[in-house]
């Protein structure tokens, strides 16, 4: 039996992850809780949407993760990079995420990016432009 995560179901439906979670919590979309995450059976997703999720309607998905290390960066530049990256991800339904770790003593920034291929590429280009390399 094929099952989807909430994020995968949101991508298939073109909805925000929070919307799908709300449907699950409200009981409108049947899901099983496994650990801390929900899993949605393909049959339940098809019943919810009224559509058949055949390979032609289910989109192929690819995700990327990237870790960017930047040395010699001051606090102001780090703040600017983090604000710009996070605001660029703000309205995306893809579930893309970025996390920042800054070592002020050594002027080092680490950025971890998780998301679809295009969003990850856009974030990498944005960081490159902001740090001026």
C-alpha positions as CSV (number, residue, x, y, z in Angstrom):
1,X,0.0,0.0,0.0
2,X,1.5,3.3,-1.1
3,X,1.5,6.0,1.6
4,X,2.4,9.7,1.5
5,X,3.8,12.1,4.1
6,X,1.9,15.3,4.7
7,X,4.5,17.1,2.7
8,X,4.1,14.8,-0.3
9,X,0.3,15.0,-0.1
10,X,0.6,18.8,0.0
11,X,2.8,18.8,-3.1
12,X,0.4,16.5,-5.0
13,X,-2.6,18.6,-4.1
14,X,-0.8,21.9,-4.6
15,X,-1.6,23.0,-1.0
16,X,0.4,24.3,1.9
17,X,1.6,21.7,4.4
18,X,-0.3,23.4,7.2
19,X,-3.6,23.1,5.2
20,X,-3.1,19.4,4.8
21,X,-2.3,19.0,8.5
22,X,-5.5,20.9,9.3
23,X,-7.5,18.6,7.1
24,X,-6.0,15.6,8.9
25,X,-6.6,17.1,12.4
26,X,-10.2,18.0,11.5
27,X,-10.8,14.4,10.3
28,X,-11.6,15.5,6.7
29,X,-8.6,13.6,5.4
30,X,-7.9,10.1,6.9
31,X,-4.3,9.5,8.1
32,X,-2.4,7.2,10.4
33,X,0.0,8.7,12.9
34,X,3.3,6.9,12.9
35,X,5.5,8.3,15.6
36,X,5.3,12.0,15.3
37,X,4.3,12.1,11.7
38,X,1.2,11.3,9.7
39,X,1.0,8.9,6.8
40,X,-1.8,9.2,4.3
41,X,-2.8,6.1,2.3
42,X,-3.1,6.5,-1.5
43,X,-6.7,5.2,-1.3
44,X,-7.6,7.8,1.3
45,X,-6.0,10.6,-0.7
46,X,-7.9,9.5,-3.8
47,X,-11.1,9.4,-1.8
48,X,-10.5,12.9,-0.4
49,X,-9.8,14.4,-3.8
50,X,-12.1,12.3,-5.9
51,X,-9.1,11.7,-8.3
52,X,-7.1,8.7,-9.2
53,X,-3.5,9.1,-8.5
54,X,-2.1,7.3,-11.4
55,X,1.6,7.8,-12.5
56,X,0.3,10.4,-15.0
57,X,-1.3,12.5,-12.3
58,X,1.3,11.9,-9.5
59,X,4.2,14.2,-10.1
60,X,7.8,12.8,-9.9
61,X,9.5,14.5,-7.1
62,X,13.1,15.3,-6.5
63,X,14.5,17.0,-3.4
64,X,18.0,18.4,-2.6
65,X,19.9,19.2,0.5
66,X,22.8,21.5,0.5
67,X,25.2,22.8,3.2
68,X,26.9,26.1,2.5
69,X,29.9,27.2,4.6
70,X,30.9,30.8,4.5
71,X,34.1,32.0,6.3
72,X,35.0,35.6,7.0
73,X,31.5,36.9,7.4
74,X,30.5,39.6,9.9
75,X,27.3,39.7,11.9
76,X,25.5,42.3,9.7
77,X,26.1,40.3,6.5
78,X,25.0,37.1,8.2
79,X,21.8,38.8,9.3
80,X,21.2,40.1,5.8
81,X,21.8,36.7,4.3
82,X,19.5,34.9,6.7
83,X,16.7,37.5,6.4
84,X,16.8,37.4,2.6
85,X,16.9,33.6,2.3
86,X,14.1,33.1,4.8
87,X,11.9,35.7,3.1
88,X,12.6,34.2,-0.3
89,X,11.2,30.9,1.1
90,X,8.2,32.5,2.9
91,X,5.4,31.8,0.5
92,X,6.5,28.6,-1.1
93,X,4.2,25.5,-0.7
94,X,7.2,23.2,-1.4
95,X,8.2,22.7,2.1
96,X,11.7,24.2,1.5
97,X,13.6,25.0,4.7
98,X,16.8,26.7,5.6
99,X,18.6,26.7,8.9
100,X,21.5,29.0,9.9
101,X,24.4,28.5,12.4
102,X,26.7,31.4,13.0
103,X,30.0,31.3,14.9
104,X,30.6,34.9,15.6
105,X,34.0,34.4,17.2
106,X,35.4,32.9,14.0
107,X,33.1,34.7,11.5
108,X,31.7,31.4,10.1
109,X,28.2,30.8,8.8
110,X,26.7,27.5,7.9
111,X,23.5,27.3,6.0
112,X,21.5,24.1,5.6
113,X,19.0,24.1,2.8
114,X,16.4,21.4,2.1
115,X,13.8,21.6,-0.7
116,X,12.9,20.9,-4.3
117,X,15.7,21.3,-6.9
118,X,14.6,24.6,-8.3
119,X,14.1,26.3,-4.9
120,X,17.4,25.0,-3.6
121,X,19.2,26.3,-6.7
122,X,17.5,29.7,-6.3
123,X,18.6,29.9,-2.6
124,X,22.2,29.0,-3.6
125,X,22.2,31.7,-6.2
126,X,20.8,34.2,-3.7
127,X,23.5,33.4,-1.1
128,X,26.2,33.6,-3.8
129,X,24.9,37.1,-4.7
130,X,24.6,38.3,-1.1
131,X,28.1,37.2,0.0
132,X,29.6,38.8,-3.1
133,X,31.7,36.0,-4.5
